[in-house]
Amino acid sequence: MNKIIFSIFLFLSMNVLGQSASVTFVTDQNSRVCICKPVDGQYTNEVIDKEFNLVPNVKSIYRIDVDKFMFLHCEFDEVKICDLFLIPGDSLIIKKTGSELSFEGTGAKETTILNKEYGLYIGPLARLIIEMKDPVADYPKIKPTMDSCIFQFCSYIDQIKEFKLSPLFREMIKKSFCGHIQSYSLMSYGGILINGRELPHRDSLKILNLIEDICNKINIHDVDLLKTIAGQWSLIPDQYLRSKYSNLSDQEKEDLFKNKDIEKEAYGNSKYLILAPNDIKPFVLGGYLYMEYRDYKNDINKEKLYTYYKEKYPQSEYIKAIDKLKTEIQEKKETIQQNDSIIFINEKINSLKELLTYSPFKGKYIFVDVWATWCIPCIKEFQYKDSLSGLLKNYKDLIMVYISIDDDRSNDYWKIKTTDYNLEGYNLRASEALHKDIAAKVTGENTFSVPQYLLLDKEGNVISKDLPRPSELDRLKKNFDNLVK
C-alpha cells in the first residue's frame, strides 16, 4: 500500500516538475537583467517579473512554470534585448560576454533562431511595408514579396535537420512570423483610416475589407498567437478594432454603448476598445490599461476603466501588475521633487536660438543631446554620461542640455525616465515649434533621427549638427577643441 502511495506521489511530483523551466544567466562583467514573463499567458516586453544584478562568475537562476510553451523577454542594462522560447523541462543558459549573448542547454537552438534568423527574415520586409508611401497603391505591388518571404521563412524552419527542434517551436515561430508581418500591414492600412486621411468612400471600404481579410487570415481570436512575440500588447486585434471603429457611422458608434455595463466616457478617446471580442477582451483591455499607466497617458479615464476591469476580470494578472506600477509611479514622482541635481526647464523655448534667453545659457556654447524615451541607442549612450561630464568641465564656456522630443502626453514619463537615468544638469522637452526648428537645422526637412548631438555658438547658431556620440569621447573632444573658442 505504501509503495502504491509513494508511486502516485512520485508520478505527481514528476508531473509538476515537468511544468517548470529554468534560465541561468552567466556574465563576464557586472550587468543587470530584467525578465518579462507573460501576463495572463500573453507575451509582453514591458511587465517586469524579476531583476538580477549579475556579477562575473556567479550564476543567477530564474525558474518559471511553463504550460505548453512560453516566450520570455529579457533586457540587459536597458540596451541589449533578447527573446526566449521555453517548453516544460527546458534548462537554458544565457552567457553574456561583453555585449554579446550566446545560448546553451535545452532550448538554445530555438532561442538562437528566434534572436537571429527571425530578425534577418523579418527586418527588411518590415521596413518595406512601413516605408510604403501610398499603402493603397503600393501594397498590391509588394504582396508577392510578402508571400514569398513568409514561404521562405516557414520552409527554412521546416527544413532544419542538423539539430532537433521542438515541433511546438516550429509551429509557434511560423505563427508568430506570419502574425508579425500582417501586423505591420495592419499598421500601414489602419494608419490611413485612423489619421483621418481624406479618401473616396470606395477606398475606405477597400482598406477596411483588406484589414478584415488580414485579420481573418491570422485569426485575431487565436489565443496562441497572443502568446508569441507577434502578440505584444494585442497589437493585431488593436489595429483591427481601431480600423473597424473608424469606419462606423456616428449612430453606429452611439449604439455600441447601449445596454453596456460601463459608460462610454470611461473609454475616453479609445472607444474602439468596446469592439473587442469577449474571448480576447481581457488581453486587449489589460494590455491597453497597463500602457496608459506606464506612459502616463490620458486617452482613457484610467481609474474608471480600471475599476471596471477589476470587477469584470478579478483573476487577471494585469491587476497585480498595474497596482505595482501605480505604486512605483508615485514613488518616482516623490523622487523627482527631491532631486535638485536634475533641472527641468519650464520656460517655453520655440527655437534653438531661444535657448539663449534662458539665463544660465547666456554667453555660452551649448552642447545639445537630442533624445527620446523610446530611443534605445539614445539610452545606451547615457552610460558614458559621467565621462562626458568630466570632459565638459575642461571648457568653462561650454554648457550642456538634454532635449527630449517626446510628445505632450509623455511629459510625466519623460521626467521620470530623466530621473531614472540620472541626467544631471539641464533638461528640456521640446515644444512642437522647437521640434520643427531642430528638424529644419539638422536635415532641412520635417523629421530627423535620434540620438542627435549639436553644438551651438554663443549666438545660438548651429556650428555642428552631427557631433560624435559620447561613446566616442576622443573624437568628441577633438571637435570641442576645434570649435569651442
C-alpha positions in Angstrom: 0.0 0.0 0.0 2.8 2.4 1.0 4.6 1.6 -2.3 1.4 2.5 -4.2 1.1 5.8 -2.4 4.8 6.5 -3.0 4.5 5.7 -6.7 1.5 8.0 -7.0 3.4 10.8 -5.2 6.4 10.3 -7.4 4.3 10.5 -10.5 2.6 13.6 -9.4 5.9 15.2 -8.4 7.4 14.4 -11.7 4.4 15.9 -13.5 4.6 19.1 -11.5 8.4 19.4 -12.1 7.8 18.8 -15.8 5.8 22.0 -16.0 8.8 24.2 -14.9 11.8 25.5 -16.8 14.9 27.5 -15.8 17.1 30.2 -17.3 20.6 30.6 -16.0 22.5 33.8 -16.5 26.3 33.9 -16.7 28.3 37.1 -17.3 31.9 38.3 -17.5 31.2 41.7 -16.1 28.7 43.5 -13.8 25.4 43.7 -15.5 21.7 43.9 -14.9 18.9 41.9 -16.5 15.2 42.4 -16.4 12.9 39.5 -17.2 9.4 40.0 -18.5 7.1 36.9 -18.3 3.7 36.6 -20.0 0.8 38.2 -18.3 -2.4 36.1 -18.4 -0.4 34.0 -20.8 0.1 36.9 -23.2 3.6 37.9 -24.3 4.9 41.2 -23.0 8.2 43.0 -23.1 7.2 45.6 -20.5 5.8 44.0 -17.3 9.0 43.0 -15.3 8.7 39.9 -13.3 12.3 39.6 -12.0 15.5 41.6 -12.0 19.0 40.3 -11.4 22.2 42.2 -10.7 24.7 39.9 -12.5 28.3 39.6 -11.3 31.1 37.8 -13.0 31.4 34.0 -12.4 28.2 33.9 -10.3 25.2 32.1 -11.7 21.8 33.7 -11.4 18.9 31.3 -12.0 15.4 32.2 -13.0 12.7 29.5 -12.6 9.2 29.7 -14.0 6.3 27.4 -14.5 5.5 26.7 -18.2 2.2 25.4 -19.5 2.8 24.0 -23.1 5.2 26.8 -24.2 6.3 30.3 -23.4 8.0 33.3 -25.0 10.0 35.3 -22.4 11.6 38.7 -22.9 15.0 39.7 -21.4 16.6 43.1 -21.3 20.3 43.7 -20.3 21.3 47.1 -19.0 18.3 48.6 -20.9 20.1 48.3 -24.2 20.6 44.6 -25.1 17.5 42.6 -25.6 16.6 39.0 -26.4 13.5 36.8 -26.5 13.5 33.2 -25.3 11.4 30.2 -26.2 10.7 27.7 -23.4 8.8 24.4 -23.0 8.3 22.4 -19.8 11.6 20.9 -18.6 13.9 23.3 -20.5 17.1 24.4 -18.8 18.5 27.3 -20.9 21.8 29.0 -20.2 22.5 32.6 -21.4 26.1 33.7 -21.5 26.8 37.4 -21.7 30.3 38.2 -22.9 30.8 41.9 -23.2 27.7 43.0 -25.2 27.3 39.7 -26.9 24.9 36.9 -25.9 25.1 33.2 -26.6 22.8 30.3 -25.6 23.5 26.8 -24.3 21.4 24.0 -22.9 18.0 22.8 -23.8 16.1 25.4 -25.8 19.3 27.0 -27.0 18.8 26.3 -30.7 15.2 27.5 -30.7 16.2 30.7 -28.8 19.2 31.3 -31.2 16.8 31.1 -34.2 14.4 33.4 -32.5 17.0 36.1 -32.0 18.9 35.7 -35.2 17.2 34.2 -38.2 13.8 35.6 -37.3 15.1 39.1 -37.4 17.1 38.6 -40.5 14.0 37.5 -42.4 11.5 39.9 -40.9 13.6 43.1 -40.8 13.9 44.0 -44.5 10.3 43.1 -45.2 9.0 45.1 -42.2 10.9 48.2 -43.5 9.4 47.7 -46.9 5.9 47.7 -45.5 6.4 50.6 -43.1 8.0 52.8 -45.7 5.2 52.5 -48.2 4.3 56.0 -49.3 0.8 55.0 -50.5 -0.3 51.7 -49.0 -3.5 51.7 -51.1 -1.4 51.6 -54.3 1.8 50.1 -53.1 0.5 47.1 -51.0 -0.6 45.0 -54.0 2.9 45.5 -55.5 4.7 44.2 -52.5 2.2 41.5 -51.6 4.0 38.8 -53.7 7.3 39.7 -51.9 5.5 39.3 -48.5 4.1 36.0 -49.5 7.4 34.8 -50.8 9.2 35.9 -47.6 6.7 34.1 -45.4 7.0 31.0 -47.6 10.8 31.1 -47.4 10.9 31.5 -43.7 8.4 28.8 -43.0 10.3 26.5 -45.4 13.6 27.3 -43.7 12.1 26.3 -40.3 10.6 23.1 -41.7 13.8 22.1 -43.4 16.2 22.5 -40.5 17.6 19.0 -40.0 21.0 19.4 -38.5 19.6 19.6 -35.0 16.3 18.6 -33.4 13.9 21.4 -32.9 10.8 21.3 -30.8 7.8 20.6 -33.0 5.9 23.1 -31.0 8.6 25.7 -31.6 8.3 25.1 -35.4 4.6 25.7 -35.2 4.7 28.8 -33.0 7.6 30.5 -34.6 5.9 30.3 -38.0 2.6 31.5 -36.5 4.5 34.4 -34.9 6.3 35.3 -38.1 3.1 35.4 -40.2 1.3 37.4 -37.5 4.2 39.8 -37.2 4.3 40.6 -40.9 0.5 41.0 -41.0 0.6 43.4 -38.0 2.9 45.7 -40.0 0.4 45.6 -42.8 -2.4 46.4 -40.4 -0.5 49.4 -39.0 0.0 50.8 -42.6 -3.6 50.4 -43.6 -5.1 51.3 -40.2 -3.0 54.4 -40.0 -4.7 55.7 -43.2 -8.1 55.4 -41.7 -7.2 56.4 -38.1 -5.2 59.5 -39.1 -8.2 60.9 -40.9 -6.7 60.9 -44.4 -9.3 62.0 -47.0 -10.2 59.1 -49.2 -13.0 58.3 -51.6 -15.6 56.1 -49.8 -14.8 53.2 -52.1 -11.2 53.3 -51.0 -12.1 53.4 -47.3 -14.3 50.3 -47.8 -11.5 48.7 -49.8 -9.0 49.3 -47.0 -11.4 48.0 -44.3 -12.1 44.9 -46.4 -8.3 44.3 -46.7 -7.9 44.7 -43.0 -10.6 42.2 -42.2 -9.1 39.8 -44.7 -5.7 40.1 -43.0 -7.3 39.5 -39.6 -9.3 36.5 -40.9 -6.0 35.0 -42.2 -4.2 35.3 -38.9 -7.3 34.8 -36.7 -7.5 37.5 -34.0 -9.3 35.0 -31.8 -6.2 32.8 -31.7 -5.0 32.9 -28.1 -1.8 31.1 -29.0 -0.9 33.9 -31.4 -1.1 36.4 -28.5 1.4 34.2 -26.6 4.0 34.7 -29.3 6.1 37.8 -29.8 3.7 38.9 -32.5 1.0 39.2 -29.8 2.7 42.0 -27.9 0.0 44.2 -26.3 -2.6 42.6 -28.6 -1.2 44.7 -31.4 -3.0 42.8 -34.1 -6.6 43.0 -32.7 -5.9 46.5 -31.5 -5.1 47.7 -35.1 -8.1 45.8 -36.4 -10.5 47.3 -33.8 -9.2 50.9 -34.4 -9.8 50.5 -38.2 -13.2 48.9 -37.8 -14.4 51.6 -35.4 -13.1 54.4 -37.6 -15.4 53.3 -40.4 -18.6 53.3 -38.4 -21.2 56.0 -38.7 -21.8 58.3 -35.7 -25.1 56.5 -34.9 -23.4 53.1 -35.1 -20.8 54.3 -32.6 -23.5 55.5 -30.2 -25.3 52.2 -30.5 -22.3 50.3 -29.3 -22.8 51.6 -25.8 -26.5 50.8 -25.4 -27.2 48.4 -22.6 -23.5 48.2 -21.7 -22.3 47.8 -18.1 -19.8 50.7 -18.5 -20.4 54.2 -19.7 -18.6 55.3 -22.8 -16.8 58.1 -21.0 -14.5 55.6 -19.4 -13.1 54.7 -22.8 -12.2 58.3 -23.4 -10.6 58.7 -26.9 -10.2 55.0 -27.2 -13.9 54.0 -27.6 -12.9 51.4 -30.3 -11.9 49.1 -27.4 -15.6 48.3 -26.9 -15.5 46.3 -30.1 -13.0 43.8 -28.6 -14.5 40.2 -28.8 -15.2 38.7 -25.4 -12.6 35.9 -25.7 -9.7 38.3 -26.1 -11.1 41.3 -24.3 -9.1 40.7 -21.0 -5.9 40.7 -23.0 -6.8 43.8 -25.1 -8.1 45.9 -22.1 -5.4 44.7 -19.7 -2.6 45.5 -22.0 -4.0 48.9 -23.0 -4.6 49.9 -19.4 -1.0 48.9 -18.4 0.4 51.0 -21.3 -1.8 54.0 -20.3 -0.4 54.0 -16.7 3.1 53.2 -17.8 3.3 56.0 -20.4 1.3 58.5 -18.2 -1.3 59.0 -21.0 -4.8 60.1 -20.6 -6.5 58.7 -23.7 -9.0 57.0 -21.4 -10.4 57.5 -18.0 -7.9 55.2 -16.4 -9.4 54.9 -12.9 -13.0 54.3 -14.2 -11.9 51.7 -16.7 -9.5 50.1 -14.2 -12.3 49.8 -11.7 -14.5 48.2 -14.3 -11.7 45.8 -15.3 -11.0 44.7 -11.7 -14.7 43.9 -11.2 -15.0 42.1 -14.6 -11.7 40.2 -14.5 -10.8 39.8 -10.8 -8.3 37.0 -11.5 -6.3 38.8 -14.2 -2.6 39.1 -13.6 -2.8 42.6 -15.0 -4.4 43.8 -11.8 -1.4 43.0 -9.7 1.0 44.4 -12.4 -1.0 47.7 -12.7 -1.2 48.1 -8.9 2.6 47.6 -8.6 3.1 50.1 -11.4 0.9 52.7 -9.8 2.9 52.4 -6.5 6.2 52.7 -8.4 4.9 55.8 -10.3 4.0 57.6 -7.0 7.4 56.8 -5.5 9.2 58.1 -8.6 7.2 61.3 -8.6 8.3 61.9 -5.0 11.9 61.2 -6.0 11.7 63.9 -8.8 10.7 66.5 -6.3 13.7 65.7 -4.1 16.4 65.6 -6.8 18.0 69.1 -7.0 20.8 68.0 -9.4 18.3 67.5 -12.3 16.9 70.8 -13.5 13.8 70.8 -15.7 13.4 73.9 -17.8 9.9 75.2 -17.6 10.3 78.2 -20.0 8.7 77.7 -23.4 11.5 77.5 -26.0 10.5 77.7 -29.6 13.9 77.5 -31.4 17.5 76.6 -30.7 18.4 80.3 -30.7 15.8 80.9 -28.0 17.9 78.7 -25.7 20.0 81.8 -25.1 17.0 83.5 -23.5 17.4 81.1 -20.6 19.8 82.9 -18.2 22.2 80.0 -17.4 22.9 79.7 -21.2 23.6 83.3 -22.0 27.2 83.8 -23.3 27.8 80.1 -23.5 28.4 77.5 -26.2 25.7 74.9 -25.8 26.2 71.1 -26.3 22.8 69.6 -27.1 21.9 66.0 -26.7 18.6 65.3 -28.5 16.9 62.1 -27.4 13.6 60.3 -26.7 12.5 57.9 -24.0 11.7 55.3 -26.7 15.1 55.5 -28.3 17.3 52.6 -27.3 20.5 54.0 -28.9 19.9 57.3 -27.0 19.6 55.4 -23.7 22.7 53.3 -24.5 24.8 56.5 -24.7 23.8 57.6 -21.2 26.2 55.0 -19.7 29.0 57.4 -20.8 27.5 60.5 -19.2 30.0 60.6 -16.3 33.0 60.6 -18.7 31.2 63.2 -20.8 30.6 65.4 -17.7 34.3 65.2 -16.9 35.2 66.3 -20.4 32.8 69.2 -20.4 34.5 70.6 -17.2 37.5 71.4 -19.3 35.6 74.1 -21.2 34.5 77.0 -19.0 32.2 78.5 -21.6 30.5 75.2 -22.6 27.2 74.0 -21.1 25.1 71.0 -21.9 21.3 70.5 -22.2 19.3 67.3 -22.8 16.4 67.9 -25.1 13.7 65.2 -25.4 11.4 65.0 -28.4 8.7 63.1 -26.5 5.2 64.5 -27.1 3.0 66.3 -24.6 1.2 63.1 -23.4 4.6 61.7 -22.3 5.6 64.7 -20.1 5.4 62.9 -16.8 7.0 59.8 -18.3 9.9 61.9 -19.6 10.5 63.4 -16.2 10.5 60.0 -14.5 12.9 58.5 -17.1 15.2 61.5 -16.9 15.4 60.9 -13.2 15.9 57.1 -13.7 18.8 57.8 -16.0 20.1 60.5 -13.6 20.6 63.0 -16.3 22.1 65.7 -14.1 22.0 69.3 -15.3 19.5 71.0 -17.7 16.6 69.1 -19.2 14.0 70.3 -21.7 11.2 68.6 -23.5 10.9 70.1 -27.0 7.8 72.1 -27.9 6.3 71.4 -31.3 7.9 74.6 -32.6 11.3 73.6 -31.2 11.0 70.1 -32.7 10.4 71.7 -36.1 13.3 74.1 -35.7 15.7 71.2 -34.8 14.5 69.3 -37.9 15.0 72.3 -40.1 18.5 72.9 -38.8 19.6 69.2 -38.9 18.0 67.9 -42.1 16.2 70.8 -43.7 13.0 68.6 -43.6 10.3 67.8 -41.1 11.9 64.8 -39.5 15.3 63.8 -38.1 16.7 60.7 -36.3 17.8 60.4 -32.7 20.2 60.5 -30.9 21.5 63.8 -32.4 24.3 65.8 -30.9 24.6 69.5 -31.8 26.8 72.4 -30.8 25.6 76.0 -30.7 27.8 79.0 -30.6 27.3 81.9 -28.2 24.7 83.5 -30.6 22.7 80.2 -30.8 23.8 79.3 -34.3 24.3 75.6 -35.1 28.1 75.2 -35.7 28.0 71.4 -35.7 24.9 69.3 -36.3 26.4 65.8 -36.3 28.9 65.6 -33.4 30.3 62.2 -32.4 28.4 60.3 -29.7 29.6 60.3 -26.0 30.8 56.7 -26.6 33.3 58.3 -29.0 34.8 60.6 -26.4 38.2 61.2 -28.0 36.6 62.2 -31.3 34.1 64.4 -29.4 37.0 66.1 -27.6 38.7 66.9 -30.9 35.5 68.6 -32.1 35.2 70.7 -28.9 38.9 71.7 -29.2 38.4 72.9 -32.7 35.0 74.6 -32.2 34.9 76.0 -28.7 37.0 79.1 -28.5 
